[in-house]
């Protein structure tokens, strides 16, 4: 595959046979600013250890390249699952959403903002367990832990981006929660949110300057719709946090399944 700053390969540890993913960054092809983002990703990954966050293994430097070694997730990403199997049934949607929000709540509890939550950045392990990945755009929260040192920067992918990010206002954990709400819509539709937007500028206007909502399947339960609406409240103060999402009726009674031993 290909990441933001390089290619991702499958590799094997020749000493113990462990499979891993290697993000290979060609140093000649990245700017000093991009290299700082890569180092930032490594530093954040070192601090995070959770069932629903991709595991960091280590780094390896070769002549002309810098390699990040990570947990191998052979199921691809949520977006590749959607392309292969179509929209998730609500019972699968709630299970997957629970896993995603458990990972996001953990990240936020460690004063980290992901800043690019979307289906393509949520990987699928061999046992079907979801793992939040790709921390290249992430930031460590500081001070009141609601602001970063560059909170006016427009990080993320427009279809999943929160209104306050588009408007280049100061933002915090709530921006991730909006993006995760949009990812739930993505999982329910097998398409990016805001499907009617014709170009990037009309999309950003729709998100930042109107009170319109993205298209949602009419077949979703009222409980699911309420969950999504609370996740994408344009009032960031009223928007549901990742921790609060775990107590919402849509997720509260979901027991995330354990891997099956064959």
C-alpha positions in Angstrom: 0.0 0.0 0.0 0.9 3.7 0.0 0.8 6.0 3.0 1.1 9.8 3.3 4.9 9.7 3.1 5.9 6.4 1.6 5.0 2.9 0.7 3.8 0.2 3.2 5.1 -3.3 2.8 4.5 -6.6 4.5 7.7 -8.0 6.1 8.8 -10.8 8.4 11.2 -10.9 11.3 13.7 -13.5 10.2 14.6 -14.3 13.9 11.1 -15.2 15.1 8.8 -15.3 12.0 6.7 -12.4 13.2 4.8 -10.7 10.4 4.8 -6.9 10.4 3.9 -3.9 8.3 6.8 -1.6 7.4 6.2 2.0 6.3 9.2 2.8 4.2 10.0 6.5 3.9 12.4 7.5 1.2 14.3 10.4 2.8 15.1 12.1 -0.6 11.3 12.4 -1.2 10.3 14.2 2.0 10.7 17.8 3.2 12.0 18.7 6.6 8.5 19.5 7.7 7.2 16.1 6.5 10.1 14.4 8.3 9.1 16.1 11.5 5.6 14.7 11.1 7.0 11.2 10.6 9.1 11.5 13.8 5.9 12.9 15.5 4.0 9.8 14.4 6.7 7.5 15.9 6.9 9.4 19.2 3.1 9.2 19.6 2.9 5.5 18.6 5.5 4.7 21.3 3.2 6.0 24.0 0.1 4.1 22.9 -0.8 0.5 23.6 -4.4 -0.6 23.2 -6.3 -3.4 21.6 -7.9 -1.0 19.1 -4.8 1.0 18.2 -2.3 -0.4 15.8 0.8 -1.5 17.7 4.3 0.1 17.2 7.2 -2.4 17.0 10.2 -0.2 16.3 12.1 1.7 13.7 14.9 0.8 11.3 17.2 3.1 9.4 18.8 2.1 6.1 20.8 4.2 3.7 18.3 6.7 2.2 15.3 5.4 4.0 13.6 5.5 7.4 11.3 2.5 8.2 8.6 2.3 10.8 7.7 -1.2 11.9 4.1 -1.8 13.0 1.6 -4.6 13.7 0.5 -6.3 10.5 -3.3 -6.1 9.8 -4.0 -8.5 6.9 -7.7 -7.5 6.6 -6.8 -4.2 5.1 -8.9 -1.2 6.2 -12.6 -0.5 6.9 -12.8 1.2 3.6 -11.5 -1.9 1.7 -14.0 -4.0 3.6 -16.8 -1.7 2.5 -15.6 -1.8 -1.1 -15.6 -5.6 -0.9 -18.8 -6.3 1.1 -20.9 -3.1 0.9 -22.6 -1.3 3.8 -22.5 -3.0 7.2 -25.7 -4.3 8.7 -26.5 -2.4 11.9 -25.5 -5.2 14.2 -22.0 -5.2 12.6 -22.0 -1.4 12.5 -22.6 -1.2 16.3 -19.9 -3.8 17.0 -17.4 -2.0 14.8 -18.4 1.5 16.1 -17.9 0.2 19.7 -14.3 -0.9 18.9 -13.5 2.4 17.1 -14.8 4.5 20.0 -12.9 2.4 22.6 -9.7 3.1 20.7 -10.5 6.8 20.3 -11.4 7.2 23.9 -8.1 5.7 24.8 -6.2 8.0 22.5 -8.0 11.0 23.9 -7.3 9.9 27.5 -3.6 10.1 26.6 -4.0 13.7 25.4 -3.5 12.8 21.7 -5.7 14.0 18.8 -5.6 11.8 15.7 -6.8 14.5 13.2 -7.5 12.2 10.3 -10.1 9.7 11.4 -11.7 7.9 8.4 -12.4 4.3 7.2 -9.1 4.2 5.3 -7.2 4.8 8.6 -8.9 2.1 10.6 -7.2 -1.3 9.9 -8.6 -4.8 10.3 -6.6 -7.5 12.1 -6.8 -11.2 11.1 -9.4 -11.8 13.8 -11.6 -8.9 12.5 -10.6 -6.6 15.4 -10.4 -2.9 14.3 -7.2 -0.9 14.9 -6.9 2.9 14.6 -3.8 3.6 12.5 -1.9 6.3 10.6 -0.9 8.9 13.3 1.0 11.1 10.8 -1.3 14.0 11.3 -1.7 13.6 15.0 -0.9 16.1 17.7 -0.2 16.0 21.4 -2.7 18.1 23.4 -1.3 20.5 25.9 -2.3 23.1 28.5 -6.0 22.7 29.1 -5.8 19.6 26.8 -8.3 21.2 24.5 -5.9 23.0 22.2 -2.8 22.0 20.3 0.0 24.4 19.3 -1.2 24.5 15.8 -5.0 24.1 16.2 -5.7 26.5 13.4 -4.1 24.2 10.9 -6.4 22.3 8.5 -5.5 18.7 9.2 -7.7 15.8 7.9 -9.6 14.7 4.9 -12.4 17.1 3.8 -15.3 14.6 3.7 -14.7 13.7 7.4 -13.5 17.1 8.6 -15.2 19.0 11.4 -16.7 22.5 10.8 -14.3 24.1 13.3 -11.3 22.7 11.4 -12.5 24.0 8.1 -13.1 27.4 9.6 -9.6 27.2 11.0 -10.8 27.9 14.6 -9.1 26.4 17.6 -10.2 22.8 18.0 -9.6 19.8 20.2 -10.9 16.3 20.8 -14.3 17.2 19.4 -12.9 17.3 15.9 -12.0 13.6 16.1 -15.4 12.8 17.4 -17.1 14.5 14.4 -14.8 12.6 12.1 -15.6 9.3 13.8 -19.3 10.1 13.5 -18.7 10.6 9.8 -16.9 7.3 9.7 -20.0 5.6 11.2 -22.0 7.1 8.3 -19.3 5.8 5.9 -19.7 2.3 7.4 -23.5 2.5 7.1 -23.4 3.6 3.4 -20.2 2.2 2.0 -19.5 5.6 0.7 -17.9 8.8 1.9 -20.3 11.2 3.7 -21.7 14.2 1.9 -22.3 12.3 -1.3 -24.1 15.1 -3.0 -21.2 17.6 -2.8 -20.0 18.3 -6.3 -16.5 19.6 -5.5 -14.2 20.4 -2.5 -15.4 24.0 -2.1 -19.1 23.2 -2.1 -18.3 20.4 0.3 -16.5 22.7 2.7 -19.2 25.3 2.5 -21.8 22.6 3.2 -20.0 21.5 6.4 -18.9 24.8 7.8 -21.6 27.3 6.7 -24.9 25.4 6.7 -27.0 23.3 9.1 -27.4 20.5 6.5 -26.8 16.9 7.5 -25.1 14.2 5.4 -27.2 11.5 3.8 -28.0 8.6 6.1 -29.9 5.3 5.3 -33.6 5.5 6.2 -33.3 1.9 7.4 -31.1 2.9 10.4 -32.8 2.6 13.8 -33.8 5.7 15.8 -31.1 4.8 18.3 -28.4 4.6 15.7 -29.6 7.9 14.1 -29.5 9.6 17.5 -26.0 8.3 18.1 -24.8 9.8 14.8 -26.5 13.1 15.3 -25.0 13.5 18.7 -21.6 12.7 17.2 -21.9 15.3 14.5 -23.5 18.2 16.5 -22.1 21.4 14.9 -22.0 22.9 18.5 -18.7 21.4 19.6 -19.6 22.0 23.3 -22.7 19.8 22.8 -21.0 17.2 20.6 -20.7 13.8 22.2 -17.2 12.9 23.4 -15.7 9.5 22.7 -16.0 8.5 26.3 -19.7 9.5 26.4 -20.3 7.6 23.2 -19.5 4.4 24.9 -22.4 5.0 27.3 -24.9 5.9 24.5 -27.6 3.1 24.2 -26.4 2.3 20.7 -23.0 1.1 22.1 -23.6 0.7 25.8 -24.7 -2.9 25.7 -22.3 -4.1 23.0 -19.7 -6.5 24.2 -16.7 -6.3 21.9 -16.0 -9.8 20.9 -12.8 -11.6 21.7 -10.6 -13.3 19.1 -11.6 -16.9 18.4 -9.0 -19.6 19.1 -9.2 -22.4 16.6 
